[in-house]
Amino acid sequence: MALDFLDDDEDETSADEIEAMRSGESSAPDAEAALILTDKVASLMISVATGGPQIKSVNADYKREHRALKAVLRRLEIDYPNHFDDLWRWHGRWAEGDMPQYRDRRTFIADLFAPVRQALEDVDAATHELAEGVVAGPTGWPQIDDQMRRLRKLFREADDADAFNGVGLQCMKILTWLGRMVFDAECDLPESEDEPGIDDAKARIAFFVRRAAPGKNGENIRKLVNAAYAQANAAKHRHNATRIDAGVAANATALIVSTLRLLDEEDRGVAAEVDVMSSTAYM
């Protein structure tokens, strides 16, 4: 009895983490989160249908996990065949009479979730979790997030040279959007330089990185971004592109996104501090 509070804390933490998975803010990649949630939802459906807990005691947990799984699978663009929005609906289905034994209900749930599990295995095998970088989760740039999800889908489905080239084209589309997001002519453009075009991703990113990571301390960062950009750009032009070409280009793109996100967040944090200091200097 003295340890009951441990179970309460664990449940609360679990609920918070499930909500983070639903919203895309979990530290777990979506593919991993989906597998965890699939196990939880399927296990709970089996449990209540085979002499386990009463539905009224676990229905809220089920609905939370079910909603989270539906949201994660939607981001992964995987169909979710479980249309039982709560456990009472599931109870109505197994009570129809064609699943009289516990093993029938276990088989039904196994078959229901089999396509999801197969799709998640395919995602893992195809992408090997394309790099997200140390700053995982939504970037704060909705266009970039949408395009990164599309990149993962394209890479997952690519199976020939043309499709691998298509992954490279998507990489450059992401970097073009990224150049638009991070570049600020007022802050980043040296006086002697002409402003690059809106689609000149290479120049816009380079100007931003030179300012955000200046001097000797930023030298390796600038080299890293330049090398990653060259690699990201390579796959769209390569004759007889391979899966390796596409995967490396996609990971290079993810690396640039993660690095520039980190630089941008740090840059905006410093700018905010300067604004605060300026506003308090006259108080």
matplotlib code that plots the C-alpha trace (Angstrom):
import matplotlib.pyplot as plt

x = [0.0, 2.9, 3.8, 0.4, 1.5, 4.1, 1.3, -0.5, 2.6, 3.3, -0.2, 0.0, 3.3, 2.0, -1.0, 1.3, 3.5, 0.5, -0.7, 2.8, 2.7, -0.7, 0.5, 3.9, 5.8, 7.1, 10.8, 9.9, 9.8, 6.4, 7.1, 8.2, 5.2, 2.8, 4.1, 3.9, 0.3, -0.7, 0.4, -1.5, -4.7, -4.7, -3.8, -6.6, -9.2, -8.1, -8.1, -11.6, -12.9, -11.2, -12.2, -10.0, -11.0, -14.5, -14.9, -16.0, -12.7, -10.4, -12.6, -11.0, -7.5, -8.6, -10.1, -7.0, -4.7, -7.0, -7.1, -3.3, -2.7, -5.1, -3.2, 0.3, -0.8, -2.3, 1.1, 2.8, 0.1, -0.9, -4.5, -6.0, -8.6, -9.8, -13.2, -14.1, -14.0, -14.7, -14.7, -18.5, -18.6, -16.0, -18.2, -21.1, -19.1, -17.8, -21.2, -22.8, -22.2, -19.6, -16.8, -18.0, -14.5, -11.6, -9.3, -11.8, -11.6, -7.8, -7.7, -10.0, -7.8, -4.6, -6.1, -7.5, -4.1, -2.0, -2.0, -0.8, 2.0, 3.1, 3.0, 5.1, 7.6, 7.8, 8.4, 11.2, 12.8, 12.6, 13.6, 15.7, 14.3, 15.6, 17.6, 15.6, 18.5, 19.0, 16.0, 13.3, 9.6, 7.8, 10.2, 7.9, 7.8, 4.6, 5.6, 8.9, 7.1, 4.6, 7.4, 9.5, 6.6, 6.2, 10.0, 9.7, 6.7, 8.6, 11.6, 9.6, 7.8, 10.7, 11.7, 13.5, 16.0, 13.3, 11.7, 15.1, 15.6, 12.2, 13.4, 16.3, 13.8, 11.8, 15.0, 15.6, 12.0, 12.5, 15.7, 14.1, 11.4, 14.1, 15.9, 12.8, 12.2, 15.6, 17.0, 16.4, 18.0, 18.0, 20.1, 21.9, 22.9, 26.3, 26.2, 28.3, 26.0, 22.9, 19.9, 19.5, 16.2, 13.5, 14.2, 18.0, 18.2, 22.0, 22.8, 20.0, 21.0, 24.7, 24.1, 22.1, 24.7, 27.6, 25.9, 24.4, 27.7, 30.4, 34.2, 36.4, 34.0, 31.4, 33.8, 32.9, 29.2, 29.5, 31.5, 28.9, 26.0, 27.8, 28.7, 25.2, 23.7, 25.9, 24.9, 21.2, 21.4, 23.2, 20.4, 18.1, 20.8, 22.4, 21.9, 20.7, 20.2, 20.2, 18.5, 21.7, 21.8, 18.2, 18.7, 21.9, 20.3, 17.2, 19.4, 21.5, 18.4, 17.2, 20.6, 20.4, 16.8, 17.8, 21.0, 19.3, 16.4, 18.9, 20.7, 17.5, 16.1, 19.4, 19.4, 15.9, 16.6, 19.6, 17.5, 14.8, 17.3, 18.6, 15.1, 14.4, 17.7, 16.8, 13.3, 14.5, 17.4, 15.1, 13.0]
y = [0.0, 2.4, 2.2, 3.1, 6.6, 5.2, 3.8, 7.1, 9.0, 6.5, 6.8, 10.6, 10.5, 8.0, 10.2, 13.2, 11.3, 10.0, 13.5, 14.5, 11.7, 12.8, 16.4, 15.5, 16.9, 13.6, 12.8, 9.5, 9.5, 9.1, 5.5, 4.5, 6.3, 4.6, 1.1, 1.9, 3.2, 0.3, -2.2, -0.2, 0.1, -3.5, -4.8, -2.9, -4.1, -7.7, -7.2, -6.0, -8.6, -11.5, -11.1, -8.1, -4.8, -3.3, -1.0, 1.9, 1.8, 2.0, 3.6, 7.1, 5.6, 3.8, 6.9, 8.9, 6.3, 5.7, 9.4, 9.6, 6.6, 8.0, 11.3, 9.7, 7.4, 10.3, 12.1, 8.9, 8.6, 5.1, 4.0, 3.3, 0.5, 0.6, 2.4, 1.6, 5.1, 3.7, 0.3, 0.1, 0.1, -2.7, -4.5, -4.3, -5.9, -8.9, -9.4, -10.0, -13.7, -14.6, -14.3, -16.5, -17.5, -15.4, -16.7, -15.5, -12.0, -12.1, -13.2, -10.5, -7.8, -9.3, -9.2, -5.7, -4.3, -6.5, -3.9, -1.2, -3.3, -4.2, -0.6, 0.4, -2.3, -1.0, 2.5, 1.4, -0.8, 1.9, 5.0, 3.7, 6.8, 9.5, 11.9, 14.5, 16.0, 16.8, 19.3, 16.8, 17.5, 20.4, 23.0, 26.0, 26.4, 24.6, 24.6, 22.8, 20.3, 19.5, 19.1, 16.9, 14.5, 14.4, 13.7, 10.7, 9.4, 9.8, 8.0, 5.2, 4.6, 5.2, 2.0, 3.1, 5.8, 8.3, 8.0, 8.5, 11.6, 12.7, 12.5, 14.8, 17.3, 17.2, 17.9, 21.1, 22.1, 22.0, 23.9, 26.6, 27.0, 27.0, 29.8, 31.9, 31.2, 32.0, 34.8, 38.4, 40.9, 43.6, 41.4, 38.9, 40.8, 42.5, 46.0, 45.1, 42.2, 42.1, 40.5, 36.9, 35.8, 34.3, 30.8, 31.1, 28.7, 28.3, 32.0, 32.8, 29.9, 30.8, 34.5, 33.5, 30.9, 33.4, 35.8, 33.3, 31.2, 33.8, 33.7, 30.8, 29.3, 29.0, 27.7, 24.1, 24.8, 26.7, 23.9, 21.3, 23.2, 23.7, 20.1, 18.9, 21.3, 19.9, 16.3, 17.2, 18.7, 15.8, 13.2, 15.2, 15.3, 11.9, 9.5, 6.1, 7.4, 4.8, 4.4, 5.4, 8.6, 9.4, 8.5, 10.4, 13.5, 13.2, 12.9, 15.8, 17.9, 16.9, 17.9, 21.3, 21.9, 20.8, 22.9, 26.0, 25.6, 25.5, 28.6, 30.4, 29.7, 30.8, 33.9, 34.8, 34.2, 36.6, 39.1, 38.9, 39.5, 42.6, 43.9, 43.4, 45.1, 48.0, 48.4, 48.3, 50.7, 53.7, 52.5]
z = [0.0, 0.7, -3.0, -4.4, -5.2, -7.7, -9.8, -9.8, -10.9, -13.6, -15.0, -15.0, -16.8, -19.2, -20.0, -20.5, -22.9, -24.9, -25.3, -26.5, -29.0, -30.2, -30.7, -32.3, -29.3, -27.9, -27.9, -29.6, -33.4, -34.9, -36.1, -32.6, -31.0, -33.3, -32.4, -28.7, -29.1, -31.3, -28.6, -25.9, -27.8, -29.0, -25.6, -23.9, -26.5, -25.9, -22.1, -21.7, -24.1, -22.3, -18.6, -17.9, -16.3, -16.6, -19.6, -17.4, -15.5, -18.6, -21.3, -20.8, -21.2, -24.3, -25.9, -25.2, -26.7, -29.6, -30.5, -30.2, -32.4, -35.0, -35.1, -35.3, -38.1, -40.0, -39.8, -41.1, -43.8, -42.7, -42.7, -39.3, -39.6, -36.0, -36.1, -32.5, -30.9, -27.5, -25.8, -25.6, -29.4, -29.3, -26.7, -29.1, -31.9, -29.9, -28.3, -31.7, -31.3, -33.9, -31.4, -28.5, -27.3, -26.0, -28.7, -31.4, -30.0, -29.8, -33.4, -34.5, -32.9, -34.3, -37.8, -37.3, -36.4, -38.7, -41.6, -39.2, -37.8, -41.3, -42.5, -39.4, -40.2, -43.7, -42.5, -40.2, -42.9, -45.6, -43.7, -40.8, -39.1, -41.3, -39.2, -37.3, -35.5, -31.8, -31.9, -32.9, -33.2, -35.0, -36.3, -35.8, -39.6, -40.7, -44.4, -43.5, -41.3, -44.0, -46.6, -44.3, -43.8, -47.6, -47.9, -45.6, -47.6, -50.9, -49.6, -48.0, -51.4, -53.8, -55.7, -58.8, -60.1, -61.1, -57.7, -56.0, -58.1, -56.9, -53.4, -54.4, -55.9, -52.6, -50.7, -52.7, -52.3, -48.5, -48.7, -50.9, -48.2, -45.5, -47.3, -47.3, -43.6, -42.2, -44.4, -43.4, -45.7, -43.1, -40.7, -43.0, -46.1, -46.2, -47.6, -50.7, -51.7, -53.8, -52.3, -53.6, -55.3, -53.2, -54.6, -54.3, -51.3, -51.4, -51.1, -48.6, -46.3, -46.7, -45.7, -42.7, -41.5, -41.9, -39.6, -37.1, -36.9, -37.5, -37.1, -36.3, -33.8, -36.5, -39.2, -38.9, -38.8, -42.0, -43.6, -42.4, -43.8, -47.1, -47.4, -46.5, -49.0, -51.8, -50.8, -50.6, -54.1, -55.6, -55.7, -58.1, -60.8, -60.5, -63.4, -62.2, -58.6, -55.9, -52.6, -50.9, -53.0, -52.0, -48.3, -47.8, -49.6, -47.3, -44.2, -45.3, -45.7, -42.3, -40.9, -42.4, -41.1, -37.6, -37.6, -38.9, -36.5, -33.7, -35.0, -35.6, -32.1, -30.5, -32.7, -31.8, -28.1, -28.2, -30.0, -27.4, -24.6, -26.4, -26.8, -23.1, -22.1, -24.4, -23.0, -19.4, -19.9, -19.6, -16.8]

ax = plt.figure().add_subplot(projection="3d")
ax.plot(x, y, z, "-o")
ax.set_aspect("equal")
plt.show()
